[in-house]
């Protein structure tokens, strides 16, 4: 078991990071290409970039998100906070990055990491059941929307049990192996699922804004082309 854990922490971890970085780099390159192409084809080259960037960044602000469907959005915000902070700033994870890639940075206090871990697990299943029970959410959900939430919670649950072995009904080695393998699996899946929005969300919205930015006289020109100058479009 120790050999499998060492393999998962070493070669498998580096492979997962490589797949995630290359996959996200590809997505980023395609997004930049789409933005350049949209600018080239835009009929109006006078594009208010500062306004568009502010509008896109506002999507990342919880205050804006929380205005509608407060409880659901608050749950989602708390879930994403833990989902981002714990994997990056947990001390054990930073040590793994340092051993594998020579990178290191400050870590979260243990208590805060534990609170965020428990919060992430709870909110993951609250979001899961909201998708199952809410007809509107259920109609918009795909298979990956259901499977990703339990999968994302798995490394958090096993990580919490590994750091609190007295609470775990399983052996430490089995819990740790599950924790590392599930974390590696998630990194591999990031570029191939909706998890890629961690890097693409604001970029794809910016492409859409630019692509649909038409000159002020576009309506009149369309009416002329359709020979309906006197009719409202």
C-alpha atoms as a printed R data frame, in Angstrom:
    type eleno elety resid chain resno       x      y       z
1   ATOM     1    CA   UNK     A     1   0.000  0.000   0.000
2   ATOM     2    CA   UNK     A     2   2.816  2.431   0.805
3   ATOM     3    CA   UNK     A     3   4.322  1.830  -2.643
4   ATOM     4    CA   UNK     A     4   0.964  2.636  -4.290
5   ATOM     5    CA   UNK     A     5   0.633  5.821  -2.247
6   ATOM     6    CA   UNK     A     6   4.165  6.880  -3.216
7   ATOM     7    CA   UNK     A     7   3.345  6.192  -6.892
8   ATOM     8    CA   UNK     A     8   0.086  8.192  -6.659
9   ATOM     9    CA   UNK     A     9   1.906 11.097  -4.971
10  ATOM    10    CA   UNK     A    10   4.755 11.046  -7.478
11  ATOM    11    CA   UNK     A    11   4.379  9.937 -11.126
12  ATOM    12    CA   UNK     A    12   0.571  9.878 -11.145
13  ATOM    13    CA   UNK     A    13   0.363 13.340  -9.581
14  ATOM    14    CA   UNK     A    14   2.806 14.819 -12.102
15  ATOM    15    CA   UNK     A    15   0.917 13.174 -14.967
16  ATOM    16    CA   UNK     A    16  -2.414 14.588 -13.716
17  ATOM    17    CA   UNK     A    17  -0.933 18.086 -13.386
18  ATOM    18    CA   UNK     A    18   0.497 17.858 -16.917
19  ATOM    19    CA   UNK     A    19  -2.857 16.826 -18.407
20  ATOM    20    CA   UNK     A    20  -4.676 19.601 -16.527
21  ATOM    21    CA   UNK     A    21  -2.180 22.319 -17.510
22  ATOM    22    CA   UNK     A    22  -2.006 21.280 -21.175
23  ATOM    23    CA   UNK     A    23  -5.788 20.907 -21.415
24  ATOM    24    CA   UNK     A    24  -6.465 24.310 -19.861
25  ATOM    25    CA   UNK     A    25  -3.741 25.888 -22.009
26  ATOM    26    CA   UNK     A    26  -5.521 24.530 -25.096
27  ATOM    27    CA   UNK     A    27  -8.847 25.958 -23.901
28  ATOM    28    CA   UNK     A    28  -7.195 29.301 -23.182
29  ATOM    29    CA   UNK     A    29  -5.549 29.404 -26.618
30  ATOM    30    CA   UNK     A    30  -8.878 28.660 -28.331
31  ATOM    31    CA   UNK     A    31 -10.583 31.378 -26.277
32  ATOM    32    CA   UNK     A    32  -7.939 33.948 -27.229
33  ATOM    33    CA   UNK     A    33  -8.234 32.868 -30.870
34  ATOM    34    CA   UNK     A    34 -12.010 33.277 -30.653
35  ATOM    35    CA   UNK     A    35 -11.596 36.745 -29.172
36  ATOM    36    CA   UNK     A    36  -9.176 37.848 -31.910
37  ATOM    37    CA   UNK     A    37 -11.479 36.428 -34.579
38  ATOM    38    CA   UNK     A    38 -14.516 38.166 -33.070
39  ATOM    39    CA   UNK     A    39 -12.669 41.487 -33.000
40  ATOM    40    CA   UNK     A    40 -11.569 41.022 -36.622
41  ATOM    41    CA   UNK     A    41 -15.130 40.282 -37.791
42  ATOM    42    CA   UNK     A    42 -16.825 42.890 -35.624
43  ATOM    43    CA   UNK     A    43 -18.443 45.642 -37.631
44  ATOM    44    CA   UNK     A    44 -17.679 48.169 -34.903
45  ATOM    45    CA   UNK     A    45 -13.999 48.421 -33.982
46  ATOM    46    CA   UNK     A    46 -14.748 51.013 -31.284
47  ATOM    47    CA   UNK     A    47 -15.251 48.413 -28.529
48  ATOM    48    CA   UNK     A    48 -15.500 49.589 -24.872
49  ATOM    49    CA   UNK     A    49 -13.051 47.041 -23.472
50  ATOM    50    CA   UNK     A    50 -12.931 48.533 -19.968
51  ATOM    51    CA   UNK     A    51 -16.730 48.304 -19.665
52  ATOM    52    CA   UNK     A    52 -16.795 44.750 -21.008
53  ATOM    53    CA   UNK     A    53 -14.030 43.619 -18.648
54  ATOM    54    CA   UNK     A    54 -15.832 45.183 -15.656
55  ATOM    55    CA   UNK     A    55 -19.050 43.452 -16.686
56  ATOM    56    CA   UNK     A    56 -17.296 40.094 -16.985
57  ATOM    57    CA   UNK     A    57 -15.526 40.495 -13.649
58  ATOM    58    CA   UNK     A    58 -18.867 41.314 -12.011
59  ATOM    59    CA   UNK     A    59 -19.905 37.696 -12.675
60  ATOM    60    CA   UNK     A    60 -17.168 36.626 -10.269
61  ATOM    61    CA   UNK     A    61 -18.417 38.898  -7.465
62  ATOM    62    CA   UNK     A    62 -20.642 37.084  -4.927
63  ATOM    63    CA   UNK     A    63 -22.568 40.291  -4.140
64  ATOM    64    CA   UNK     A    64 -23.858 40.365  -7.713
65  ATOM    65    CA   UNK     A    65 -24.597 36.643  -7.801
66  ATOM    66    CA   UNK     A    66 -26.492 36.677  -4.490
67  ATOM    67    CA   UNK     A    67 -29.174 39.071  -5.685
68  ATOM    68    CA   UNK     A    68 -31.346 36.254  -7.044
69  ATOM    69    CA   UNK     A    69 -32.049 32.805  -5.540
70  ATOM    70    CA   UNK     A    70 -30.155 33.811  -2.424
71  ATOM    71    CA   UNK     A    71 -29.876 30.441  -0.656
72  ATOM    72    CA   UNK     A    72 -28.856 28.487  -3.748
73  ATOM    73    CA   UNK     A    73 -26.312 31.096  -4.808
74  ATOM    74    CA   UNK     A    74 -24.899 31.424  -1.276
75  ATOM    75    CA   UNK     A    75 -24.447 27.639  -1.161
76  ATOM    76    CA   UNK     A    76 -22.732 27.715  -4.549
77  ATOM    77    CA   UNK     A    77 -20.407 30.551  -3.498
78  ATOM    78    CA   UNK     A    78 -19.393 28.758  -0.272
79  ATOM    79    CA   UNK     A    79 -18.828 25.546  -2.232
80  ATOM    80    CA   UNK     A    80 -16.545 27.267  -4.738
81  ATOM    81    CA   UNK     A    81 -14.583 29.072  -2.020
82  ATOM    82    CA   UNK     A    82 -13.657 25.808  -0.329
83  ATOM    83    CA   UNK     A    83 -13.180 24.032  -3.646
84  ATOM    84    CA   UNK     A    84 -10.518 26.562  -4.634
85  ATOM    85    CA   UNK     A    85  -8.817 27.438  -1.341
86  ATOM    86    CA   UNK     A    86  -8.384 24.024   0.288
87  ATOM    87    CA   UNK     A    87  -6.609 22.220  -2.597
88  ATOM    88    CA   UNK     A    88  -4.296 25.197  -3.141
89  ATOM    89    CA   UNK     A    89  -3.544 26.347   0.405
90  ATOM    90    CA   UNK     A    90  -3.747 23.215   2.566
91  ATOM    91    CA   UNK     A    91  -0.330 22.588   4.118
92  ATOM    92    CA   UNK     A    92  -0.141 18.931   3.065
93  ATOM    93    CA   UNK     A    93  -0.947 19.819  -0.526
94  ATOM    94    CA   UNK     A    94   1.705 22.536  -0.612
95  ATOM    95    CA   UNK     A    95   4.240 19.994   0.653
96  ATOM    96    CA   UNK     A    96   3.256 17.669  -2.203
97  ATOM    97    CA   UNK     A    97   3.770 20.456  -4.749
98  ATOM    98    CA   UNK     A    98   7.131 21.266  -3.172
99  ATOM    99    CA   UNK     A    99   8.310 17.652  -3.302
100 ATOM   100    CA   UNK     A   100   7.093 17.034  -6.846
101 ATOM   101    CA   UNK     A   101   7.643 20.369  -8.606
102 ATOM   102    CA   UNK     A   102   9.714 22.479  -6.207
103 ATOM   103    CA   UNK     A   103   6.921 25.029  -5.654
104 ATOM   104    CA   UNK     A   104   5.837 26.378  -2.266
105 ATOM   105    CA   UNK     A   105   3.664 29.155  -0.762
106 ATOM   106    CA   UNK     A   106   1.982 30.053   2.572
107 ATOM   107    CA   UNK     A   107  -0.699 27.676   3.866
108 ATOM   108    CA   UNK     A   108  -4.064 28.059   5.594
109 ATOM   109    CA   UNK     A   109  -4.295 27.535   9.368
110 ATOM   110    CA   UNK     A   110  -5.401 23.987  10.182
111 ATOM   111    CA   UNK     A   111  -8.699 25.049  11.775
112 ATOM   112    CA   UNK     A   112  -9.725 27.203   8.808
113 ATOM   113    CA   UNK     A   113  -8.833 24.411   6.397
114 ATOM   114    CA   UNK     A   114 -10.999 21.980   8.387
115 ATOM   115    CA   UNK     A   115 -13.955 24.381   8.431
116 ATOM   116    CA   UNK     A   116 -13.665 24.979   4.672
117 ATOM   117    CA   UNK     A   117 -13.383 21.230   4.033
118 ATOM   118    CA   UNK     A   118 -16.557 20.429   5.985
119 ATOM   119    CA   UNK     A   119 -18.360 23.384   4.370
120 ATOM   120    CA   UNK     A   120 -17.382 22.194   0.886
121 ATOM   121    CA   UNK     A   121 -18.638 18.667   1.558
122 ATOM   122    CA   UNK     A   122 -21.964 19.891   2.957
123 ATOM   123    CA   UNK     A   123 -22.592 22.430   0.198
124 ATOM   124    CA   UNK     A   124 -21.671 19.885  -2.501
125 ATOM   125    CA   UNK     A   125 -24.509 17.610  -1.407
126 ATOM   126    CA   UNK     A   126 -26.894 20.519  -0.888
127 ATOM   127    CA   UNK     A   127 -26.247 21.519  -4.514
128 ATOM   128    CA   UNK     A   128 -26.629 17.899  -5.606
129 ATOM   129    CA   UNK     A   129 -30.036 17.490  -3.965
130 ATOM   130    CA   UNK     A   130 -31.179 20.885  -5.207
131 ATOM   131    CA   UNK     A   131 -30.545 19.639  -8.747
132 ATOM   132    CA   UNK     A   132 -32.458 16.447  -8.022
133 ATOM   133    CA   UNK     A   133 -35.447 18.086  -6.306
134 ATOM   134    CA   UNK     A   134 -35.805 21.399  -8.181
135 ATOM   135    CA   UNK     A   135 -37.710 20.840 -11.487
136 ATOM   136    CA   UNK     A   136 -36.088 23.853 -13.147
137 ATOM   137    CA   UNK     A   137 -32.565 22.787 -12.140
138 ATOM   138    CA   UNK     A   138 -33.307 19.203 -13.109
139 ATOM   139    CA   UNK     A   139 -34.393 20.233 -16.607
140 ATOM   140    CA   UNK     A   140 -31.105 22.115 -17.116
141 ATOM   141    CA   UNK     A   141 -28.818 19.444 -15.642
142 ATOM   142    CA   UNK     A   142 -26.807 16.878 -17.545
143 ATOM   143    CA   UNK     A   143 -25.290 13.635 -16.322
144 ATOM   144    CA   UNK     A   144 -21.975 15.270 -15.497
145 ATOM   145    CA   UNK     A   145 -23.759 17.874 -13.355
146 ATOM   146    CA   UNK     A   146 -24.904 15.071 -11.052
147 ATOM   147    CA   UNK     A   147 -21.731 12.981 -11.007
148 ATOM   148    CA   UNK     A   148 -19.254 15.839 -10.576
149 ATOM   149    CA   UNK     A   149 -20.569 17.029  -7.212
150 ATOM   150    CA   UNK     A   150 -20.135 13.680  -5.359
151 ATOM   151    CA   UNK     A   151 -16.829 13.171  -7.161
152 ATOM   152    CA   UNK     A   152 -15.562 16.604  -6.111
153 ATOM   153    CA   UNK     A   153 -16.564 15.917  -2.513
154 ATOM   154    CA   UNK     A   154 -14.654 12.608  -2.375
155 ATOM   155    CA   UNK     A   155 -11.120 14.034  -1.937
156 ATOM   156    CA   UNK     A   156 -12.467 16.465   0.669
157 ATOM   157    CA   UNK     A   157 -14.132 13.697   2.685
158 ATOM   158    CA   UNK     A   158 -11.125 11.388   2.491
159 ATOM   159    CA   UNK     A   159  -8.733 14.276   3.150
160 ATOM   160    CA   UNK     A   160 -10.635 15.200   6.315
161 ATOM   161    CA   UNK     A   161 -10.638 11.565   7.484
162 ATOM   162    CA   UNK     A   162  -6.922 11.223   6.715
163 ATOM   163    CA   UNK     A   163  -6.129 14.316   8.798
164 ATOM   164    CA   UNK     A   164  -8.440 13.090  11.611
165 ATOM   165    CA   UNK     A   165  -7.738  9.329  11.725
166 ATOM   166    CA   UNK     A   166  -9.579  8.939  15.048
167 ATOM   167    CA   UNK     A   167 -12.844  9.763  13.206
168 ATOM   168    CA   UNK     A   168 -12.226  7.374  10.318
169 ATOM   169    CA   UNK     A   169 -13.737  3.863  10.223
170 ATOM   170    CA   UNK     A   170 -11.185  2.894   7.552
171 ATOM   171    CA   UNK     A   171  -7.446  2.339   7.621
172 ATOM   172    CA   UNK     A   172  -5.261  5.402   7.134
173 ATOM   173    CA   UNK     A   173  -3.500  3.981   4.053
174 ATOM   174    CA   UNK     A   174  -6.733  3.143   2.226
175 ATOM   175    CA   UNK     A   175  -8.193  6.576   2.974
176 ATOM   176    CA   UNK     A   176  -5.013  8.346   1.870
177 ATOM   177    CA   UNK     A   177  -4.753  6.331  -1.351
178 ATOM   178    CA   UNK     A   178  -8.384  7.124  -2.193
179 ATOM   179    CA   UNK     A   179  -7.769 10.785  -1.399
180 ATOM   180    CA   UNK     A   180  -4.735 11.085  -3.675
181 ATOM   181    CA   UNK     A   181  -6.163  9.065  -6.579
182 ATOM   182    CA   UNK     A   182  -9.500 10.935  -6.527
183 ATOM   183    CA   UNK     A   183  -7.671 14.273  -6.437
184 ATOM   184    CA   UNK     A   184  -5.528 13.242  -9.405
185 ATOM   185    CA   UNK     A   185  -8.623 12.067 -11.285
186 ATOM   186    CA   UNK     A   186 -10.285 15.440 -10.802
187 ATOM   187    CA   UNK     A   187  -7.230 17.259 -12.183
188 ATOM   188    CA   UNK     A   188  -7.313 15.016 -15.272
189 ATOM   189    CA   UNK     A   189 -11.034 15.675 -15.746
190 ATOM   190    CA   UNK     A   190 -10.804 19.475 -15.369
191 ATOM   191    CA   UNK     A   191 -10.099 20.251 -19.073
192 ATOM   192    CA   UNK     A   192 -12.721 17.754 -20.299
193 ATOM   193    CA   UNK     A   193 -15.695 18.796 -18.160
194 ATOM   194    CA   UNK     A   194 -17.475 21.980 -17.102
195 ATOM   195    CA   UNK     A   195 -14.792 22.358 -14.420
196 ATOM   196    CA   UNK     A   196 -12.765 24.086 -17.140
197 ATOM   197    CA   UNK     A   197 -14.849 27.205 -16.391
198 ATOM   198    CA   UNK     A   198 -12.347 27.955 -13.610
199 ATOM   199    CA   UNK     A   199 -10.203 29.554 -16.307
200 ATOM   200    CA   UNK     A   200 -12.656 30.083 -19.171
201 ATOM   201    CA   UNK     A   201 -15.721 31.740 -17.611
202 ATOM   202    CA   UNK     A   202 -14.895 35.414 -18.027
203 ATOM   203    CA   UNK     A   203 -12.982 34.832 -21.272
204 ATOM   204    CA   UNK     A   204 -15.834 33.120 -23.080
205 ATOM   205    CA   UNK     A   205 -18.248 35.811 -21.935
206 ATOM   206    CA   UNK     A   206 -15.891 38.475 -23.259
207 ATOM   207    CA   UNK     A   207 -15.763 36.726 -26.657
208 ATOM   208    CA   UNK     A   208 -19.568 36.658 -26.753
209 ATOM   209    CA   UNK     A   209 -19.807 40.341 -25.843
210 ATOM   210    CA   UNK     A   210 -17.352 41.352 -28.556
211 ATOM   211    CA   UNK     A   211 -18.876 39.080 -31.201
212 ATOM   212    CA   UNK     A   212 -22.332 40.577 -30.646
213 ATOM   213    CA   UNK     A   213 -21.107 44.177 -30.591
214 ATOM   214    CA   UNK     A   214 -22.662 45.702 -33.709
215 ATOM   215    CA   UNK     A   215 -22.373 49.254 -35.105
216 ATOM   216    CA   UNK     A   216 -25.041 51.731 -34.053
217 ATOM   217    CA   UNK     A   217 -26.690 51.777 -37.515
218 ATOM   218    CA   UNK     A   218 -26.914 47.960 -37.794
219 ATOM   219    CA   UNK     A   219 -30.713 47.940 -37.335
220 ATOM   220    CA   UNK     A   220 -31.251 50.448 -40.131
221 ATOM   221    CA   UNK     A   221 -28.958 48.538 -42.501
222 ATOM   222    CA   UNK     A   222 -30.771 45.253 -41.794
223 ATOM   223    CA   UNK     A   223 -34.118 46.957 -42.465
224 ATOM   224    CA   UNK     A   224 -32.805 48.292 -45.763
225 ATOM   225    CA   UNK     A   225 -31.527 44.864 -46.787
226 ATOM   226    CA   UNK     A   226 -34.958 43.373 -46.071
227 ATOM   227    CA   UNK     A   227 -36.750 46.298 -47.736
228 ATOM   228    CA   UNK     A   228 -38.652 46.985 -44.523
229 ATOM   229    CA   UNK     A   229 -37.432 50.472 -43.734
230 ATOM   230    CA   UNK     A   230 -40.875 51.607 -42.571
231 ATOM   231    CA   UNK     A   231 -41.577 48.557 -40.417
232 ATOM   232    CA   UNK     A   232 -40.267 47.943 -36.897
233 ATOM   233    CA   UNK     A   233 -37.892 44.982 -36.571
